[in-house]
Amino acid sequence: MATGTSRAGTPPLPSALVAGQRWRRVFPGEERQLSALRRWLTLLLPECEARDNVIAVASELGSNAVKHTLSGQGGWFAVEITWYLSVVRVAVADCGGQSKPQVIDDPLAENGRGLLLVRGLSLHTGTAGDHRGRLIWSDIAWDDGGGEPDPYEAAIHDDRADLARRFAGVPAWFGRSTLQWWALPRGGGLITAPTAQELAALLRRLQCDRLPLPGVVHRWATADALASQLS
């Protein structure tokens, strides 16, 4: 189940960005990779106060993945940056774990302050997934027009609800950089397909046949690779 929160905020919009640009990168689940993440974002986005907010949020979410999920135990975490209209969305996928992301309002608390910072810098935040893998996202204002709705949300809402109904407990989401649907099926691994319908077909066949995922990099499987194994 996905959850989210929102607030208001209005940083300036640099003209260097073009609507619809998206980037995605997978990092090894090591704390030293957070420096690589920050360098990547520094080169990726034009210099402004909003970029600093994006870097701060991405660093906190990446750090949370490394420290508090299985990403930091030989796994990986994926960061996706999406610019649309007046908002930059930061989304971080991890390898899951027993602990749930929690925002602690007490600034003196030992844990949870990172997510408090994320909430303070964000127009909207949300999470999806469970102990098998989670996706945490944050929308950060990039101009003086306020936050705009995600242009993909309306289009994918029904498909996401249908997947949640048919495959209860299986995290599934739409990747904005790849324009693909993704899921974390029971038993581990990550599968992807061009449409929600094709993803549902793969999940259904996995459930029926109980076949292991192919041993690809990061234990990820594309629709073509998985379909060929299942056929």
Summary of the structure (lengths in Angstrom):
residues: 231
radius of gyration: 17.5
end to end distance: 31.0
largest distance: 55.5
contacts: 729
relative contact order: 0.14
helix: 36%
strand: 25%
